[in-house]
Amino acid sequence: MPLQDVKESKDYHFPAEEEEVLRFWQEIDAFTEQLRRTEGKPEYSFYDGPPFATGLPHYGHLLAGTLKDIVTRYASGTGHHVTRRFGWDCHGLPVEYEIDKKLNIKSRAEVLAMGIDKYNEECRSIVMRYSQEWERIVHRLGRWIDFQNDYKTLDPTFMESVWWVFKQLYDKGLVYRGFKVMPYSTGCSTALSNFEAGQNYKDVSDPAVIVSFPLDGDEDGASLVAWTTTPWTLPSNLSLCVHAEFDYVKARDPATGKVYIVMESRLGEIPGAVPKAKKGKKGGADESAPKGFEVIAKFKGEELKGRTYEPLFPYFAHLKAQGAFKVVTDAYVTADSGVGIVHQAPAFGEDDYRVCLANGVISKGEGIPCPVDDAGCFVDPVTDFKGMYCKEADKEIIRKIKEAGRLVDNGAIMHSYPFCWRSDTPLIYKAVPSWFVRVEEIKPQLLANNEKTYWVPSYVKEKRFHNWLENARDWAISRSRFWGTPIPIWASDDLEEIVVVGSLAELEELTGHKVTDLHRHFIDHLTIPSRQGKGVLRRVEDVFDCWFESGSMPYAQQHYPFENKEVFEQGFPADFVAEGLDQTRGWFYTLMVLSTALFDKPAFKNLVCNGLVLAADGKKMSKRLKNYPDPMEVVNKYGADALRLYLINSPVVRAETLKFKEEGVFNVIKDVFLPWYNAYRFLVQNVLRWEAETGRRFEPLAIDVGAATNVLDRWICAASRSLTAFVREEMEAYRLYTVVPYLVRFIDSLTNVYVRYNRKRLKGAKGPEDCSLALASLFDVLLTVCKVMAPFTPFFTEAMYQNLRCALPEGAPESVHFCDIPEAEAAQAGDAQIQTSVERMQRVIELARTIRERHNRSVKMPVRELVVVHPDQGFLDDLTGELREYVAEEVNVRVLTPCADPLKYCSVRAEPEWGVLGKRLGKQMAAVAKAVKSLSMEDILSYEGGASVLVEGCELGPGDLKILRDFRPPEGSKPEEVDAAGDGEVLVVMDLRPDDELVAAGLAREVVNRVQRLRKKAGLQATDAVAVYIDVKPAAAGAPDVAAALASQEEYVRSSLGVPIQPASQQPADEAVLGSEEHSLGGEEGKAEFTLVLARPGSSGSGSGGAAAAATALQQAQL
């Protein structure tokens, strides 16, 4: 079956074509078929982190999904079987928060009143709310992943494996119950882990107050003062803390007579304590200005230890007899903020709790004053503010303190404050009982296992993740919530007898009840008889943090160890995982903690970490602000491939941020896909033309492209070998950020060098055999690029492959995604040289274009001579040999002259590399820089040849100097006659002097170009033969002589168009006109006006008989 003709690029709608590919994949069940074809091959294991289906996917999800799809497609194409299962996070705060909003639930008590069973079933009803939309969007993006055999964290099998994981940790002594001050979400009424607390910081303004605490029995009536940004914690104050070794002062306010105790270095924080100096009228000190506080004593903080003070509020004053309301010391007090005295509310501060416990202010246990409920509202005995939300009570508390005469200063502070990642409410710190995993105990193993992993980019592992592990705290894994995997602990009322259940069967055996669901409302009523005579054991109320569940997914998705034991163990650790940078403190962390605790192994071998996708203005994407385009609108407008390539070819793949701009996706279409498509279309058109002319079928694999002698055929084959070798090497190292730019540059070279410079050969200008070799070379490269790019742009490569496959032998894989990624081929002799030479040739052509643009000289106007200056004689030989015709054609130059003497047309000078030398030389830099600029030409050339040079006593070697060449025009030449351009390596010198022959050639080229544009405008194909006529109007003196130019350039015109351009007077009357257009050439000095006419050759005149047939054949070859 021959290749099928393809649409013009203007008619090729990428999204619509992608929909066709999706239908094709569905027809052949492509993903399942790929899995079947790779069965028995080595397994490449991949873990997919589970998202919540309570919201729609955003660009972050699409980016991570694209990364995963590329890597797993590549693995499948390089000899692996890759199981890809989608997973769903179904439990936890995100789901509960949605139900709380839906049912207007404000407190834990309301849930209990409703019934946990009804509440949990409400949660269950929405967990897969958007699952179908997720599946549709993920498939539309081209990602191949199994939704039918997915895993869900609410499945009994998944939950049972989570129980097994927990029991293993408990049996290893890594689980304990503690009473700690934890980050606490009042919006979700539960404690959070430290890594959750760090996910959502915001800059906010909070009150900053200084409050007095009168010392008991002080001879000067002094008061300690403390500074806080959380006034709501002051009703719970039980102690004040100072630094034992810092200096403190007792200072009197002369205006009020009040005496305050404050850290000496922070005295200035008290208003008026340290006044600013003011000048009097005659320049001296202003005697009437306030004098500031009088310091009446100075002492170390240690001397304050044990002193008692008057409580600020009466609510817990009775605890004074038990050791409260006294001064304690600790080194955590700093001298860089506040007043050096820290108020202690042990229920609401981690350090407060630790310090008060250590100094006997409180006792270990759960009886410390904590007058704030689960929703963050005050309760008894804080009667003055009862029912008020703690943060909203700040103003009332400050007012109360002021009324009591205890407010020293009232201000505000802008600082970064943690908010709940789910409810977006400010977090507080609150003492709560919780179940913990002893992470600190296994920290050495965590750090060691991290070293066994490979991350891209590496700095995220070596810095961000390493530092997080280095400072890891014990992990609070319990949540005082309802919808989640229940913690499988059954305990006596006094918590002295504990049974941890590790499986469903064990639970059934211990309770004597059949169990089909492990959620709270199915098992909370089950009891286990005590073996110690304590009656019955009841399950603790808590459920697991959903991060514990997602961290357990390597085991739970396989229902390990109850099923799939061998499958799991063969694929663990995973070969690959990928998620966003935020998961360094989330999923990546919990995976590492649990795998280390269970098996002393990392959970993964290779990890790709992407950055965050922001709105175009650099802000977080916000549905409320509507500051970003909907992902599916972008896909429907430009196609999934364009969005995929835009995301992957960006800083976000290096874990940096991407400011998403829709025009960036459009630019991918414009700069990558359209040129690529046009190269492919050009191949198809010319293959069809070649088959029509020769009567033979195009069989590219029967042609040995390796035996090609044409320089560009050899070059594109060498570049193709380099491409596959590079992609193989970089993809094995998971460096997608280097692969995509290389692929994009290769496609640019393919379209703008190989196809552009080879157009005439590919159209058959040098005969059918040479044409077939050129077409086979282009076919081979396009097929290779299809296979290499398939993981990145699965739709476009599939559409292209389906047509290219028509030219392949029977039995070729049905889909490009069933093909193997090409193996890296060893470079052949001369590959490096030819690639370097073509690259330099491109630079020569670009530099020549620069000169033309500078002089407003159209490329259609030939120039006399182009001199290429370069010291590499091999390159000059290539340029004037095999590459000469391409340079001459592109530059439109008559004579191409090589020059190996760089000093013939330029002077050489040196400048220091400031960035390199500045750090090394310091103060010597100025003298060295001056001397470098005075170096002789001999010294510079010697340095350029590899020798070092001694300057001002400093030896300068490779990389220390920058060698620059400045153009030096030939003697006697004028600036408008000779000009040059260079890039530091190649220098191009152009002779711009015109003559009559060059002007005529330029005019002829302009007219030919107008004819070709008129053919296109008339909708003619390359196979359509036409006669061309011109009607030149009389012109004024000084106008271009178009008729004379065409006459003198007749051979060029005929070779370009396949027919001569004849006078309009010779057009037969019976010829049908296909198109006509008026044109003009020339400038202000005079214009030549003429009309071009295209006609279908008739049965008489110059278009008759064999002449017409000959013209048709010739035009097909040229066009």
N, C-alpha and C positions, 0 to 999 in steps of 0.2 A: 504493500500500500504506500503510495507516494506521500510526501509531506503535504499537509493541507495549507492552502493560502490563509493568511492571517489578516486581521483588521489593521487599518491605519491607526497610528498611536492616538490620534484625536478621537477615534471611535472606541478605543479600548478602555472600558470602565473597570478599574481594578476591583472595587467592591462586588460588582455584578459577576465578574469572572471568578472571584473567590467563592461566591455562592454556588457556582457551577462545580467547582472543585469539591466543595463540601458534599454536594449531591453525589459526585463520583465516589468519594470516600465511603459514603453511606451505602451506595450500591454494592461495592466490593467488600464492605465491612473491613476497611483498610487497617484500622488499629488492631483488631483481632487477628487479621491475616498476618500482620507484621509479627505479632507475638507468636503465632503458630510457626512461621518460617524460622524464627530464631530459637525455638525450643531445642533444648539439648546443648545450647551454647553456654559459655560461662555466665553465671548470673551477675548482673550489675545491680546492687541493691541501692534503693533510693527511698528515703523517708520524706513524706509530704506533711508539713506542719498543718494541723487542722484549723481552718478559719471558722468563725461563727456564721451561720446562715440566717441570722436575724437582721442582717443588713446586706446591701448590694455590694459587689466588688468595686474597689476604687483603683486608681492607677498603681498604688503600691502593690495590691494583689496581682494586677495584670503584669507588672514588671517582674515580680518574683516568679509568677507562673511562666512567663516567657523564658526566663533564665533556666528554670527547671526543664522546660520543654526542649530547649536547645541542647542542654547537656545530655538529657536522656535519649533524645533522637540521635545525637552523635554517638552515644554509647551503643545504641542498637545498630547503627551503621558501621560500627567498627568491631563487629563480631561478638556482641553480647545479647543476652536475653534480659530485658528490663521490665520487671513488673512495676506498674504505676497505678497505685490505688489512691483515690481521693479520700480525704478524711474530713470529718465534721466535729467541731468543738460544740457540744450540745448543753453543757452545764455551766453553772456559775453566775456571777454577777451580771454579765451582759443580758442573759435571758431573764433573770429575776427583775432586773431594772425595767425591762420592757413591760413585764406584767404589772409591776408596781405602778407604772405610768398609766397603763390601760385601765386598771381597777382602782386607781387613785388611792393606793395603799401607802400609808405614811409611817407605819411603825410595825415592829415585830409582833406586838400584841394583836394587831388587826389580822395578820396572817394566821396566828393561832386561833383567833376567833372564827375565821373563815374555815379553817381546817387545812392541815398540811396536805391531805390527799387532794382536795379541790385545787389548792394553790399549785401543787406540783403538776397536776394534769393540765392546768392552764399553761404552765411553762412548757410541758411536752407538746402542747398543741401548736406552739409557734417556733419551735427550734428549727424546723425545716421550712420556715415561711418562704424564704427566697431560694430554696434549693434548686428549683427548676430554672429560675433566672440565672443562678450561678452556672448551672450546667450549660445553658444556652450560650452565655457570654464566654465561658471558658472554651467551649467548642468553637465558637465563632472566631476566637483569637487563634485558632489552629492548634491548640494544645491537645495532645493525645494523652488521655488519662481515664482510668476505669471508674465510672460513676456507679455502675451496676453492682460492682463488688466492693463498694466503699466501706469504710469503717466509721462508726459513730461512737462517741464517748458515752452515750446513754445505753448502748447495747449491753445486755447482761454479760455477754462473753468479755467485752472490753472491761466492764466494771470488775468482773471477777479477777482478771489479770492485775488490775490496779490493787485489789485486795492482796493478791499474792506478793506484789512488789512491797507493799507496806509491811506485810508479815515478815518478809525477809529482812527488812530494815530493823524491825522490832527485835527479831531474834538475834541480830548482830549487835544489839545494844545501842542502836543509832536513833532511837525514838524516846522522847521524854515529854512529860507535861510540865510546863512552866508558867509562872505568872510574871509577865513582862510588859513593859510599856512598848506598845506597838503603834505603827502608823494605823490610823483608824478612819474609816470612811463613815461619816454620819449619814451620808446620802444612801449608803447601802447597808448600814448597821452591821458592819463587820470589820475585823482587823485585816490589814493587808501585809504582805511580805515586804521586806526592804526593797526588793527590786521592782515591785509594783508601785511603791511609793515614789520611785524616782522617774516614772514614765511621763509625768505631766506637770512640769513646773511652769508657773506664770509669775510675771512681775506684778505685784499688787502693793497697794498702800495700806499699811496697818498703823494703828495707834502706837506711839512710843512714849511711855509714861515713866516718871521717876516718883517713887512713893517713899514716905518716911516710916520708920519703925522705931519708936522710942525705946531706948534701952532701959531695962529695969535698974533703978537705984544708981543711975549715973550722976556724979556730982555736978556735972555741967548741964544736966538735962538733955544730953545729946541723943540724937536719933540716927540710926543707920539708914542709909538710903539705897534703894534697889531700883534698877531699870528693867523694864520688860516690854515686849511687843505683843504680849498675850494677856491683857488685863483680865480676861475671863477666867484665868487660872488663879488670880489673887484670892478669891474666897476660899481656895483650898490650900493657901500657904501654910506650911508647917515649920519652915526653917529658912535661914539665910546662910549663904556660903561665901567665904572669902578665901583668898590665896595666902597660905601661911607665911610665905617668904616675901611677899610684896609689901611695899610701904603704904601705910594708910595715915590719914590725918584727921584731926578733929578741928573743924573750922566754924567760926561764928559769923553769921550774917549781921553786919552792923546796923542794917536797916530794921531788922525784925528781932534781933537778939537770939534767933534760933541757932542751934548748934547741930551740925551734921558731921557724920563720919563717912568718909569716902576714900577710895584709893587715891594716893597723892597725884599720880600721873593723869587721873581722870577728873580732878577737881573742876576743870573748866567746863564739864558737862552740866554743872549746877548753874542755873541762870544767875549772873551777877557775881559769881565767885571769883572769877579772874577777868576783870574789866579790860577793855581795849584802851590803850593809851590815847589821850586826846591832847592836842596842842592848844595853848592859850592864844590870846590875840597877838602877843608879841613873840610868838614862836616857842615859848617855854611851856612847861607842863601846866595843864589846867588844874589849879588847886581845888576847884569846886567839883571836879569829876568824881564819880564814885570810886572808893578805894579798894573795893573787893572784900573778900572774906578775910577775917583774922585767923591765922593758924595758931591754935593754942596748945596742940600736942601732936606728936608724930610717933608712930609705933608700927611694928610688924603685924601682919594679919594674925599671926599665931596668938597674940595677946587678946584677941577678941574671942577666941575659941571658948565655947561654953557659956558665954554671956547670954542672958535671956532678954526677951523684948516683949512689948505689948502686941497681941494679935491685931491684925488689921480689921478682921471681921469676927463676930462672936460665935460663928457656926461650929467651930471645932476647938474653941478655947479650952474646953475641958481636957483636951489631950496634953495641955501644958504640964500637968502633973505626971504624965507618962513619958516626958522627955521631949516634947515638941516645943516649938517657938524658942529655939536657941541657935546660936551661931556655930557653924561647923566649917571645916577647912577642906579644900580639895584643889588639886593642881589643874583641874579643867577650867578654872576661872582665868580669864585672859585680861590683858591690859590694852587690848586694841578696840574695845567697844564697851558701851555702857558705863557704869561707874565703879566697876571692880567688886561689886557685891551682887550676888545672884539670888533671886528669890526662888525658893524650892517648893514645888507642888508635886510630890512624889507620884501621884496618880497620872500626871500629864507630862512627864519628862523622863527620858531614859536616864540621863545623868542625875536628875533629881531623885529618882527612885534608888539608884545605886548609892548615892552619897547619903541619903537619909537612912537607908538600910544599914550602911556601914557604921553610922554614928548613933544608932539606936533610937532614931527619931520614929521609925516605924519598925514593925516586926515582919518577918517573912510570912507570906500568906496572902489571903484575899481580903483582909479587913481594913485596908487603908482607905482614907476618905476619898471618895470618887463620886461627887454629887452631880454627875452628868449621865443621862441614860443613853440607850443604844442609838437614839436619833440625835444626840448632841444637845439635848435640852436639860436645863437645871431641874433638880429634884430636891426633896427634903434632905438635909435641913437648911438648904440655902433658900429660905423662904422669900427673901426680897426679890429674887430673880426667877423663882420657880416657874417652869413652863416656857421660859425664854430660850431660844437657840443660843448656844454659848457665844458664838462669834458676834451675834447681833446684840448681845447683852453688854458688850464693851462700853458703849456710851453711858448706859445706866450705872455700871460699876464705877466708871470714872467720876460720874456726877456724885455718887455716894461717897467716894473717897474724898472728893473736894469738900463736900459738906462736913466731913469729919476733920477737916484741916490737915489731911495727910498727903495731899497732892502737891508735890514740889515742882513738877513740870509736866506739861501735856503737849506732845508734838505728834509727828507722823513720820513714817519711814517707808521708802519704796524699796522693796526687796523681793527676791525670788522665793516663791512659796509653793509647796507641793499641793496638787489637787488630785482628787480621785480620778483614775484613768477611765472609769466607766460613767460615774454620775456627774463628773466635772464639778464637784463640790469641794471646798477646801478641806484638807485632811487635818485632823488633830492627832496628838499623841495621847494614848490612853492605856492605862494598865488593864490588861485582860488576861484571863487564863487561856492557854493555847497549847497545842501539841506541836512539837518541834522535831526536826531532823538535825542531828549533830553534824552540821556541815564543817564547822571549825575543826572537828576531830579528824576529818579526812582531807583537810586542806593540802597536805603534802602530796597525796595521791592525785588530787584534782590538778595541781600544778604540773605534776609529772605526766598525767594523761593529756593535758593540753599540749604539751611538747610533742606528743605523738601525732597530732593532727596537722593538716595542711589547710591554711586559710588564704583566700583571695578577697581583698588585699591582705598581705601578711601583717601589716601594722595593727589591724583590728585585733588579731590574735595576740600579738606580742605586747601590745600596750593596753588597749581598752579592756579586752577580755581577761588578760593576765592580771591586770590591776584589780578587776572586779573579783576574780578568784582569790587574789592575795588578801583582799579585805572582806572576804565572805563571812557572813554571820550565820548562826544557826537559823534554819529556815522554818518559819511558822506555816505549817501546812494545813491547819484546821480553819474552817470558816463557820461562824455561828449563823448558818443559813439553812436553806431547805432543799433547793434543787441542785443536787450534785451527788457524787458517789459518797455514800455514808462511810465515815471512818469505822472500820470493823473492830471496834474495841467494846467489849462488854465488861462492865466493872461493877464492883460493889459500891454501896453508897459512900463508903469512906475511901474509895479508890485504892484500897489495900490489896484487893484481889482483882486481877485483870486477866482476861482471855482475849487474845487477838485471833480473829478468824481469817483464814487465808484462802478459803474457797467456798463455793456454794454448797458442795457436798458436806463440808465440815460444819457449816451453819445448820444444815438440815439434821445432821447427826446430833449436834449439841442441843438443838432446840426441839427436835422431834416434829418439825413442821416442814411440809413441802414448800419450796420457795421458787418462784418463777421470775421475780423482778426484785432487784436489789435496791430500789429507791426507798427513801425513808418511810413513806406511808405503807410500804409492804413489809418492812422488817422492824420498825421501831418498837412494835408491841411484843416482839419475840424476846423471851428471857432464857437465860442459861442457869441451871441449878448451881449454887455455890458448892465448891468442894471444901470450903473452910467454915461451913455452918453460918454463912452470912445471908441466908435466904436465897434470893435470886440476883443474878447479875443482869443489869440493863445496859443497853447500848448508850454510849455517850452521844450527846445530841449533835455534835459537829459533823460537817461534811468536808470533803477534801477541797482544798484550793484547786481550781480548774487547771492551774499550771502543773500541779502534781499529775493530773490526768494526761495532759499533753506531753509531759516529760516521760510518761510511761508508755507512750504510743508504740515504740519499737517492739514491746512485748505484747501489749494489749491488742494491737491490730491483728496479731497472729494468734490471739488467745493462748499465748505462751504462759506457763509450760503445759497447759492442759491439752493443747493440740499443736501441730506444726512445729514440734520441737526441733527436728532436724533442719527444716526449712529456715527457721529463725537462726539457728546456730551457724548455718553455712553463710548467712547474709549479714551477720553481725560482727563488727560494727558496719554501719552503712557505708557504701562507697561514696555517697554524696548527699548533702543537704544544702538548702539555700533558703534564706529569708532576709528580711531587712535588718538594718543596723540596730534597730531598737531591740531585736531579739537577743543581743549579746547579754542583756540582763533578764531575758525572758526564756524563750524556748531553748536556745542554745545552752543556757545555763542549767536549766532543769534537766535537759538530756544528759549533760555532763555529770551533774551531781548524782542522778539515779544510776547511770551506767557504772560510775566509779564505785558507788556504794554497793551495787549488786555484784559486779564482775571485775572491778578494778581495771576497766577498759574505758576508752572514750566511746561514745555512741556512734561516732562518725569518723571517717578518714579524711574526707575532703569537704570543704565548706566554702561556698561563695556568698559573700555578704554584700547586699546592695544598699545604696543610700536612699534618701527620702525624696519623693517627688513632691515639689511644692508648686504653688500657683505661679503664674508668670511674674507677679509682683514680689515673689520671694516669700510670701506668707503661706501659712498652712492652708491647704485646700479646704474650703468651707462650703457646705451645701447652703447654709444660711446666706453667706455673702455671694454665692454663685460666681466665684472668681476662677472657675475653670470649666472647660467644655466637658459635657457628658462623654464618657469613654465610647459608648456605642454610637453616638453621633459622629465622633471622629472616625470610627471604624466604617460606618456607613458612607462617609464622605470620601475617605482616602484609602480604605482597606486596612485589614489587620496587619499585613506584611509591612506596610509603611509605618504603622504605629510600633510594631515590634522592633524594626530596625532603628527607628528614632530613639526608642528607649534604650536599646542595647548599645548604640553608638553614641554614648553620652557619659558624663562624669559619674552618673549614678551607679555604673557597674564597678566603679572603684570605691564604692561606699561614700561618695560625695553626694551633694544635693543637686537636683536637676530642677530648674525653673521651667515648668512645662509651657511650651508655646506651640499653638496649633500650626503656625506657619512653619515650624520645624518639621512637622509631619509632611506638610505640602512640599517642602524642599527635598525631602527624601524621594518623593514621586518625581519631582522635576530633575534632580541631580543624579539619581541612581536608577530608578526603575524605567523611566522613559528612555534614556540612552541605552540601557540594557535591552529593553524591548525593541528599540529600533535596530540594534545590531542583530538581534534574533530575526526580526522581520526582514531585514536586508538579506540574511542568509536564505530564508525560505523563498523569497522572491527570486533570488538568483539561482537557487537549486531548481526551482520550477522552470525558469528560463533555460537553464542548461539542459534539463531533461527534454524540454520541447525542441530545442535545437539539435540535440545529438540523438534523440530517440532512444536513449539509454536510461536505465534506472540509476539513480544516485545511490551508491553503496559506500559510504564513507569508511567503514571498517575494512574494506578491501583495498584501501589506498594507504600506503605506508607513509604517513606524514613525517615519520622520523627520518626519511630519506630526502626531505625537502631541501632544496638549495637556496631558495629565496630567503633573503636576510630576515624579513619580517615574519615569514613562516617559522624560521628557526627561533626567532626572538620570542614569538608568542608561545611556542611549545616550551621553551626554556622558562618563560615566566609562569606558565602553567605548572611546570614541575616545581618551581620555587613556591608557588601558591600552595600546592598540596603538602609540600614538606613543612611549610610555615604553619599552616592550619593544624596539621597533625601535632607538631611540636607544642604549639600554644594551647590547643584544646586539651592535650594530655596534662598540661599545667593549669587548666581551668582559667586561662587568661583571656576571657572573652573580650576584654577591653582593648587588646592588641589585635585580635582576629578580625573584628568587624571593620576597623579602619583600613586594614590591609586588603580585605575583600573589596571594599568600596574603591580603593585606589586601583585595584586590578581591573575592576569593571570599567573604570574611567580610562585606563590604558587600552583596554580591549576596544572600546567604542571610539575613543579620540585618537588612537594611534593606529592600531591594526586595521580596523574597518575603514577609517577615514583615509589613511594613506594607501590602502589596497583596493579602493573602490573599483578602479579600472580593471585590475586583475580579476577581481571577484565577478566583474561583469563580462569577462571573457576577452579582454583586450589583447591578451597574449596567447589566445588559442584555447580550445576546449580542454586539453590535457593539463595545461598550467592552471586553468580556471578550476578544474576538478580538484587539483591539489590544494589550491587556496581555500576552496569551499570546504574540503575535508578537514583542513587545519582549523578553520573557523568552527565547523561542526564539533570537532573534537574538544576544542576549548569551551564552547558553550555547554556541551554535555558534562564536561568536568566541573564547570562552575555550577551547573544545576545540582550536581551531586554534593559538591562541597557546601553550597549555600542552602541546601534543602533543610537542614535543622534550623536555620535562621529565618528563611522566608519560605515556609512550606507550601504556600498557595501558588505563588508565581512560578516557582521551580517545577511544581507539579504540572501546571498548565503548559509550560514550555516543554517539559519532558514528554508529555502525552503526544505532542506533535513530532518531536525529534525521534521518538520511539518508532515512528513509521519508517524511518530509514535504517533501523537496526534489524539484525536477523531475527527470525522467529524465536520465541522463547525468552526474549528480553523481559526483565521484571515488569510487572503490570503497573507499578507505581515507582516514582523516583525514591520514595521512602522505603522501598524494598531493596534498593541498590546499596551496595557497600560504598562507604566513603573511600575515594581513591587512595591507594597506598602511596606513601612518600617514595618517589623515585630518586635514585641517585643522580646528582647533577652530571651532565655530560661535559666532555671537554669543550671549552669555548662558551659555556652557558654564562659564566660570570662576565666575560668580556663583551659578549653581544648585548647582554642586559645593560651593562654600564654604558656601552656606546649608544644604544637607543635612548637611554635616559639623558645622556649628554646631548644627543641630537634634538631631543625635545626642548632642552634648555636653549640650544642654539636657535631653534625656530621661535620660541617665546621671546628671546632677546631681540631677534630680528623684527618681530611684530611690535615690540616696544619702541624700536627706532622709528618704524613706519608711523605708529600712532603719534609719536612726538612731533613728526613732520607732516602729519595729516596726509600721508601718502597711502592710498588704497593698495591692498594686496593685489588687486587686479592690474596695477601698473608695475611692469617688470623693472628691476634695477640691474645695473651693469654687473656689479661684483659684490660678493660677500666674502670677507676674510675671517676665518675662524682661528683664533689664537689659543693654543693650549700646548703644554709641554709634553703631553703623552702622544708620541708618534703613532702608536697603535690605534688610538682613537681617531687621529687625523686620517690615517689610512682607511679606516672603516668609513669615515665621513665622506671622503672623496672617492671611495670605491662603491661598496654595496649600498650605502645609504644616500649616495649623492642624488639619485633621482627623486627621492622623497623630500630632501631639503630643497632642491631646486624647485619642485612643484609647489611646496607649501609656502616657501619664501618668495617664489616667482623671481628668481635671480638667473642671470645668464651665465655668470662665471662664479664658481665656488673655489676659493683659494685657501689652502691650509697654511698655517704659520706656526712653527714650533718654538720660535723665539719670542718669549713674552715681553721682551724689552723693546721690540721693534715698534710697537704701537702703544706702549704704556710705561709709566714710571711706577716704581715700587716703593712703598713706605710701610713702616711698622708702627703699631700702636700697642700699648700694654693692655692686657686683659685685666681690667681694674678689679673685677670681682674675685679673680684668682689671686692676684699679687697684693691687693690691698690688705687682706687678712694676714698675709705672710710677712710683708715688709714693714707695715706700720708707718712710722714717721719717715722711713727712707723712700717711701713711695713717690713723693713729689720729685726728688732728685732723679730717681730711676726713670720715671715717666718722661722727664725732660730729655734725658740722655737717649732713651729709646727712639724718640722722634728724630734724633740726629744721627741714627745709625747709617752707615754707608750701605750702598746697594750690595756690595760684596758680602757684608756681614748678614744682610737680610736674606740674600739668596742662599748663603751657607746655612743659616738657621732653618730656612725652608727645606733644605735638603736633609735635615735631621741633626745638624750639629747644634751644640749649645752656644750661647753667646754671653760674654762677661760684661756687665754694665754696672758701673759704680760699685764694683766689688761684689756684685750679686750675680750668680750664675743662673741664667734663664734658659729653661728647657722647653720641651713640647707642651703646648697649651698655655704658655705664659704670654705669648705675643700673638697679635692678630696682624696678618699680612694683607695689605690692601693695594689694589692696582688702580691707577688713574689713567684714563685715556689721554694719549698724546697724539694729536692729529699729525698726518704727514706734512712736511714742510711745504708751504705754498698753497695749501688747501684752505677753502673757506668753510665756516661752520655749517652752511646750508648744503655743502657738497659732500662732506664726509662726516659721519657720526658713528658713535659706538655705544654699546651697552654690555655690561658684564655682571656676573654674580659672585665674583671673588675667585672663581676657578676658570670659567670660560669667558673669553672676551670676543665679541662679535663686532666687526668693523664693516660698515655699509657705505658703498659708493652711491650717492644719491643723484649724481649728475644725469639729467635726462638727455635723450636724442630722439630724432624723428622715428627711428625704428621701434624704440621702447614705447613711445607715445602711441604709435599705431597698434602695437601688440596689446597695450592696455585697453585701448578703445575696443579692439576685437573681443577681448576677454569680457568686457562689460556687456557688449551686445549678446555674446553667447550666454552669459548669465541671465540676461533678460528673456532670451528665448526659452531657457530651461524653466524659469519661473512661470512663463506663460503656458508652457506644457502642463505644469502642475495645476495651474489655475483652471485650465481647460479640462482637468480630470483625466488626462491621458496616462496610459500605462507605458512601461518601458517597451512593451511589444507593439505599441501603436506607431506606425510609420507616418510621417507627415512631410509635406513640403513646406519650406520656410521662405517667406518673401519679405522684402523691406522697401519702404517708400520713404526716401530721404528728402526732406523739404529743403529748398534753397536756404543757405545760411549766410550770415554776415561775415565779413572778414574777421579772422581771429577765432572763429568757432571751430571746434574739432571737425576734421574731415572724415566722417564716418565711412563714406563710400570708398575712399582711397584706403583707409585702414583695413576694411574688409577684403579689398582686392589684394593688398600686400600680405595679408595673413590668411589667405584662402586655405592653405594646407592645415593650419591650426583649427580653423572653423570647421572644416570637413571632418577632421579627426575627432573633434569634440562633439559634434552634433550628428555625424554620420551622413550629412547632406550639406551642400553649399547653401549659403543664403543668397537667393536670387533677387534681382530687381522686381518690384511689384508689376512692372509692365510686362513681364514674361509669364505671369500667372494665367493659365488657361481659364476660360470662362466657365467651364463645366465643373471646376473643382469646388467642393464644398468647404466653406470656411469654418474651421473649428475654433478659432479664437483670434482676436486682434487686439492690439493695445498701442496707445501712443506713448512715446518716451522722449526724453531729452537728456543730453550729456553736455557738460561744460560748466564754466563758472561765469563770473561777472563780465569777463572779457568777451563772451559770446557763447551762445548755446546752439547745439545741433539738435534739431527736432526730427523725429522719424516715427514711422508706424511699422510695427511687426505684425505679420499675418501668418497664421498656421492653417494649412489646408490639407484635406485628404487627397492624396494623389489620384487623379482621374484616369480616364482611359485614353487620353490624348496628351500631346505636348511632352514636356520633359518628364512627366510622371508616368509614362506609358510602359507597358510590357515588362521586359526583364529588368529595365532600369528601376521600376517601382519595387520589384521583388528584391533587387540588390540593395536598394535604399533601405527597405525594411530590415533586411539582415544586418546591414551596417549600423543602423540606428539602434537596433536591439543590443548590439555589442557595445556601442558607446554609451547608451543610456541605462 
